[in-house]
Amino acid sequence: MDPLDAGSGGILRQPKAVWATAGASVVAFMGIGLVDPILPSIASGLDATAGQVSLLFTSYFLITAVAMLLTGFVSSRIGGRRTLLLGLALVVVFAALAGTSGSVGELVGFRAGWGLGNALFVSTALAVIVGAAAGGSAAAILLYESALGLGMACGPLLGALLGDASWRYPFFGTAFLMAVGFLCITAFLREQPKPATKTSVLDPIRALGHGGLASAAASAFFYNYTFFTVLAFTPFVLDMSPYRSGAVFFAWGVLLAVFSVIVAPRLQKRFGSLWVLGGSLVLLAADVLVLGYGDHTTAVVCTIPSGAFIGVNNTVYTELALGVSDAPRPVASAGYNFVRWFAAAAAPFFAPRIEEWTGSLKVPFVVAAVTAVLGALVVLVRRGALTLAAEEHTTRHATRDSVTVFAN
């Protein structure tokens, strides 16, 4: 059945619990890019440097990476619904506190707490949606991916609209929306069955002992450094008003959503996952290099299409990570995300400091281009270990319509 079919069990005919969880997921993913268009405003308002403000991403993703080891441990003991509510409650509290920050240090600390809540929520949301959805996992996964893409696209837009008045308003707005999500999930989502086996904190680490999963995680680590150099450092290069910067990253997010949900599966079906991933990484490296060496107009033009390459990469990486080993999907996903989110924490920290050390805006993008190429090289060298997941993906496409998994 086509998961887009509005008939019984289609993506548009889901229980209220699924829509409540998907709606909260949109807001959760908005939080990733929310601060993008207001980074210069935050730096000005708190008298901070670009390097200090970039720690908003570093603290957020560092905690997210570590929390990936805890999410399965928590949800397998208290259940999916309570884990979602705990994550949402933490986001509400820390997003609201972030809006009251009097210094960049306070803001960075509150973003860390926000990252913990977001990790608990987004790592559990997909499993909850699949468990509560009508019509099987295909429609549920597509709904989750659509929520992710919509959130990534709308985050910068909301940040720009509210941040034009004050950099504090986007944080308060997020707290309000997540509070609405908390109430909706409380009202509409029943408790999900707990797993038969409780997950250990060390299970994701043990899963990385599989060569294929370790290879996917290592390549994704290099790629994520490039991804978050674009996301966290480019706003300072563009140096635009919140509205203009928000518009640029909204267009970026739209391409990310379209290419992750629609274009990537079709490319995989035609060319194979590994060829698509390697080619997309090389194209992303070239795009980032031109972004760094071009003038202001070139930087704007190159920022937007980078979303297309990032969308393709995200989808293929996740499918490889979830299909290459025999570990349970939640455990494999946690191990994979544990590795790659460290790069998301590292890039916002090092990119502005590389610019300070070298006195050049170009060098951080050169480094980002190199890391994208390194990601492609890992795919090339370890293609044998990654082939199993790629072949399984091709087989699935040969028998039914493609629906990809983009899990956090």
HELIX and SHEET records of a PDB file:
HELIX    1   1 LYS A   16  GLY A   33  1                                  18    
HELIX    2   2 ASP A   36  ILE A   38  5                                   3    
HELIX    3   3 LEU A   39  GLY A   45  1                                   7    
HELIX    4   4 ALA A   50  VAL A   53  1                                   4    
HELIX    5   5 LEU A   55  ILE A   78  1                                  24    
HELIX    6   6 GLY A   80  GLY A   99  1                                  20    
HELIX    7   7 VAL A  104  ALA A  132  1                                  29    
HELIX    8   8 SER A  137  GLY A  163  1                                  27    
HELIX    9   9 TYR A  169  PHE A  188  1                                  20    
HELIX   10  10 ASP A  203  ALA A  207  1                                   5    
HELIX   11  11 GLY A  211  LEU A  238  1                                  28    
HELIX   12  12 PRO A  242  VAL A  258  1                                  17    
HELIX   13  13 PHE A  259  VAL A  263  3                                   5    
HELIX   14  14 ALA A  264  PHE A  271  1                                   8    
HELIX   15  15 SER A  273  TYR A  293  1                                  21    
HELIX   16  16 HIS A  296  GLY A  323  1                                  28    
HELIX   17  17 ARG A  329  THR A  358  1                                  30    
HELIX   18  18 LYS A  362  VAL A  381  1                                  20    
HELIX   19  19 ARG A  383  THR A  399  1                                  17    
END                                                                             
